Amino acid sequence: MLHCGRAIFLWALLSHMCESFNIEDSVESFNFIHPAGLASQAGENLSTSDEGRSPSFFGYNVKLDTSGSFMVGAPYFTDTTNTSDEKNSSSRIPTGNLFSCHLMGNTNCSSIRPPDLQPGNAFGQSLELSAEGDLVACSPTQKQMCTSVNYNPGYCYKTSDLGQAWNPDPRTINTSCPIFALDLMFLLDGSGSVGADNFERVKNWTKAVANNFNINDDSTRVGVVQYAHFYDSLPLNEQPYIVTEIALGEYNSTAAFGEAVDKIDLFSFTTYTAHALNKTVADFKSSNRFDSDSTAKVLILLTDGRSSDAEYLEQSAAYVRSLGITTFSVGVGRAVKKELRVVATGTDTDERVYYVSEFSGLNEIVNRLRNAILNFALEGSSSGDVSAIAYDLQLAQIGFSSHYSNKKE
């Protein structure tokens, strides 16, 4: 009768699992379950941290199998047993864990997680049991390095023997870094207001942004246009102060591209932004993949002041965007926010608009700009690969939730 009462109590506890995390606890009149690896001293409340330990979220997911045992996910579980330096920052990042628990006898739960979980995996956040007893558990936040950026596709693992052996599910096996083509042009303000010292900062920023993309394998082609003054008497391709400094795809290594950027000298003079935008169209069209739907086309404008041809800016920006070129605006100092918005989207929003008060602050927006371009390039692809939308996105990873259906393959 005692075992039966305990089973009924635990079953009632599990039936309300959606209401709370960390079901482990210790109360003298009851025998609660608790996972191995976490302290369970009398009177200790494990829903709060002890000595810096964060909650494990033990009980985030619970699944009862046909044998009477149940699986409990703890996606914030931190394992420091295999490190000699508990102050090591990576050892304090949760890996997640999955526990097998039993309704009868010893209420300790044993870990059944796969080997080699990495910090930040959140393993156990999603799990599902089939009618046949197969268990699928996922690490939706596991990272994969793709060139110089982190890719978060999500990973799922399957076991048919309650965790004695784990195998990646088919979609995890086929997960690879997304392949996409990107034509990227920088349009740099070379007017006198920028100044020689600040133009060096602009060039360093240009290299920093470009280094986030894989120039080496031709998937990304990068070019640079510098602009200042415009002469009405000369055709656009003969302007001495609106010049293609680096042709799109001219260099196929980050080192060579960086060396070419270093050699660019500041023009000084005025700021004919609208005419410079028109110039970049010819640069984009020089690419043999300009008409390809699988190639993302991105233009980044950087300017520090009011355009000298503002009356043409809206028309020129709309023309560029009409060709499938996505525009980003970066303003510094006295840049006019209305003009930045006109170039970026033609709306009154700050979408694809970035602003810093000083040239020294340009490096602060490198990662944000990189992420925005990657998300655009991947979401805009026509590959149909659902794993290609998980660069720094939330809730888009494989395994964020899981469920078995009755559909037969």
N, C-alpha and C positions, 0 to 999 in steps of 0.2 A: 504493500500500500504506500510505503514511503516513496519508492521509485516512481510509482504511478502519479502520486501527488506532485513530485518534482517535475515530471514530464509535462503534466497539465499546466503547472505554473510557467515553465519555460515556453510552452506553446503559446500561452496567453501573452507572454512578454514579446515573443517574436511577432505575433499578429498585430502588434502596435509598433512595429519597428520603424514605420514611416514617420513616427512622431519625434524620434530622437536619435542621436549618435552615441557611440561609446556605451554599449550595453553592459560592459564589465563594471563591476562595483563590488563592494563587500558590505553586507549588513549582517549582524550577528544572527538574526533569526532566519535568514535565507542563505542559500548557497548559489550565488550568481556565477555565471560563466565568465572566464577572463582568458585572454590570449597569452600564450607563452611569450616571454620576452618583455612583458610589461609587469610592473610591480603590482601586487594585489594585497598590500598590507591591510589589516583590519582598520576600518574607518576611513580608508583613503578614497578620495573621489577622483577618479581618473578622467573625468570630463574636463578637468583643468590641468595646467602644466605643473610638473614638479621638477625643480632644479633646472628650469629652462626647457624641459621636454614639452613639445606641443602635443595636443590631442591627436590620437592615431585615427580618429573617426572609425574605430572598430564598431561594426554594426551598420555601416553605410549601406551595405547590401547584404541580404541574407537569403539563402536558398536551401530548402529542405529536400534531401534526396530520399529515394525509396527505401534505403536501408535504415532510416531513422536518424542518421547524422545530418548535419547541416553545415553549409559553407558560409563563412562570414568575411566580408571584405573590409579591409582597413587601409584605404588609399593614402592616408597621411602617416602611415607607420614609418618610423625611422629606425634603421638597424645600425647600431654602432658596435656590434659585437666583433666585427672583423677588422676594426681599425685600431691601431695603437695610439692614435692621436684623436681624442674625442673633441678637440678644439678645431680640428680640420673642418673648414666650412662645408665642403662637399659631403662629409659624413653626417652633417646635421640636416641635410635636405632629404625629405621623405622619399622613399622608394615605393612605398605601398606594400601591402602584403595580403595574403589570403590564408584563412585558417579553416581547418576541419575540426568540428566540435561534435560532441555526442550528448544525447539527452540523458543517458544512463551512466552511472559510475562517475569516474573522474571528470570534473567539469573544466579542466584545463583544455585548451585548444592547441593543436599542433599546426605549425606553418607548412603549407603545401605550395608555396610560390615557386615559379621557375627560377633556375639559377641565373646569375649575372644581371639582375635588375639594376638599373642605373638610377642615380638620384634624379628626382623629378618625374619618375614614371607614373606615379599614382596608380600602381597596379591594384586591382580590387575595386576600382571605382565602378566598373561595369562587369557583371557576371550573369550567366544564365545556364540553367540545367535543362537538358532535354529529357523526354520521357524515358529514353533508353539509358540515362545516367551519364551522358556526355556533358562535360562542363566546359564552357567558354568563358574566359576572363580576359579583360583588356587593360592596356596601358594607353589611354587616349592622349597622354601628354608626352609620350616618349619622343625624343628628338632624333633627327637624322641630319647630318651635315651634308649640305649641297653647295658646292663651291665654298663661298665665304659666308653663307647664311644658314640659319637653322631652319629645317623643314619639320613640321609637326604633322605627320600623316596619321598617327595612331597605329597601335599594334594590338593584335588579338591572338590568344593562344588557346589551344584545345587539349583536353586530357580525357581519356576514357577509363582511367584507373585512379581517380581521386588524387591526382597530382604527382604520382610516381614518375610519370613521363609527360612532358609537355611538348607540343608541336605547334608551330605557327599556323594560323588558318590560311587558306589559299590567297586571300587578298593581302595579307601581311607578307607572304612569300613573294608576291608580285610587286610589292611596293618598291619604288625606286624614285630617284630624284626626277622631278618633272623636267621635260625637255621643252623649251620654248625659245622662240627667236625674238630678239629685241633690237630695233634700230633706235639709238639714243643720240639726240643732238643737244649740245649745250649752246645757248645763245647768250654771250657774255657782253655786258655793257662795258665799252672801252672809252667812255667819255672822260673829260678832264676832271670831273668831280670825284671820280674814283681814286685817283692818285696812284703813284707807282707802288708805294708800300702796301696799300690795300689790294692792289691788283695781284701782288704776290700771294696774298691770302686767298683771293678768288681762285687763283690757279691751284693752290694746294687743296682747296675745297673741291674743285673740279676733279682732281686726281682721287681724292678720298671717296667721292660718290662713285666714280667710274670703277674703282677697285672693288666695289661690292658686286660687280657683275663679271661674268666669265668671258672676257675678251679673247682669251687664248684659244678657244675652240670654235670661234666664229658664230656661236649662238647669239652673242651680243656684239653689235658693231657700234662704235662710238665716234662721234665727230664734234668739232668745235667751230663755231662762227663767232667772230668778234665784230662789234659794230659801234659806230659813232656817228659820223656825218654822212649826209646824202646830197649828191649833186643832181639837180634836175636835168642837166645837159648830158648825163651819161646813163647808159643802160645799166640795169641792176647788176649784171654779171661783170661790169667794168668799174664798179665803185671802188675807190682806193681805201675807203674807211668802213666798208661792209664786206668783210673778207672771210672766206672759208679757210681757217687756220689749219684745221685737220679734217680731211675728207672723211666721210662716213665709212668706217671699216678700213681706213688706211693702215692702221696698225693692229696686229693680232696678238699683241702681248701687252700686259699692263706696264712693263718696264719701258717698252718703246713708246707707248702712248704717253707715259709720264715725262719722258725726256722731251717729247715734242711739245707738250704743254709748257714745260719750263722755258722753252725758247720763244714763246709768244711775248711780244712787247706791247705795252699799252699804247693805244692810238692817241688818246685825249681828244678833245673837240666836243661836239654836241651829242644828242641822244635820239636818233631816228629809229625808234623801236618798231613802228608799224612797217616801215620799209625793210627792216632787218627780218621781221617775221616772214615777209614775202620771199626774202632771199633763202630762208631755210627750206622752203618748199622744193626748190631746185635740188638742194642737197639730199632731201629724202627721196626724191624721184630718181636720183642717180643710182639708188640701190636696186639690184636686180630682183629683189623680193618686195618691192614697194606695194605691189598689187596682191601679195599673198595674204590670205585671211589668217594664216598662222603666225604672222609677224606683227608684233606690237610695235607701234611707232610712237615715241615719246619725245617731246621737246621741253627742255628746262630753260626758262628765261631767268637771268639774274640781272637786276638793275638797281641803281641807287637813287634814282630821281625821276622827275617828270619827263615824259617823252616830248621830243621837239615836233612830232607830227601826230599829236593826240587826236586830231580830227579824223585820221584814217585808222586809228588803232582798232576800233570795234570791227570795222569791215575786214581788216587784215587778219585779226584773230579768228573771226568767224570762218574766213576762207581756209585757214590752216586746219581748224577743227573739222571742217566739212570733208576734208580729205582723209579722215580717219586718224589724224594725228592728235594724241592726247597731250595737252599742254599743262605744265606746272609753272607757277610763278614764284620766284624768290625775290623778296624786296629787302633792301638794306637802308637804314637811315631815313633819308627824305623821300624814299620811294612812295608813290601815290597808291594807296590801297585800292581805290576805285579802278585804277588802270591795271593793277595786278589781278583783280577779279575779272575784268574784261578779257584779259589774255587767258586766264585759267579756264573759265567756264562761260563767261558772258552773263553771269548772274550776279545777284547781290550777296551771295554766300562766300565763305572763305574756303570752300572746297578746292583742294589742290593749290592753296595759297599759303606761303610761308613767309614769315617776316622776322628779321632780327634788327636790333637798333644799331649794332656796330658790326663791322666786318669781322672782328675777332669772335663773334658769336656764330659764325657760319657752321663751324664744326658741330654745334649743338643740334643741328637739324639733319645731319647726314643720315642717321639711322631712321628717322621718321620718313625722310624722303625716299630712302631705299625701300622701306617696307611698303610705302604707298605705290611705288612703281612696280614692285614684285606682285602685290595683290592685283593691280590692274592688269599686268601682263599675263598672270595665270588665269584670272577670272575671264579675261577677254579671249582666251584661247578657245579653239573649236575642237580640241582633242576629245572632249567628252569624258575625260578622266576626272572622276570626282575627287581623287586624292590631290588634284592640282589646285585646291582652293584653301589649303591649310597653312599658308605662310602667315604665322602670327594672327590667325583668326581664332575666334572663340566658338566652341561647340561645333566645329566643322570636321573634327578628326574621326577617323575610323575607330569604332569601339567606344564612342562617348556613351552610347547605350547599346544594349544587345537584347535579342529575343529570338527564341526558336519558334518557327512556324510549322504547321502540319503539311506544308507543300512538299511534294516529293520531287527531287531533281531527276 
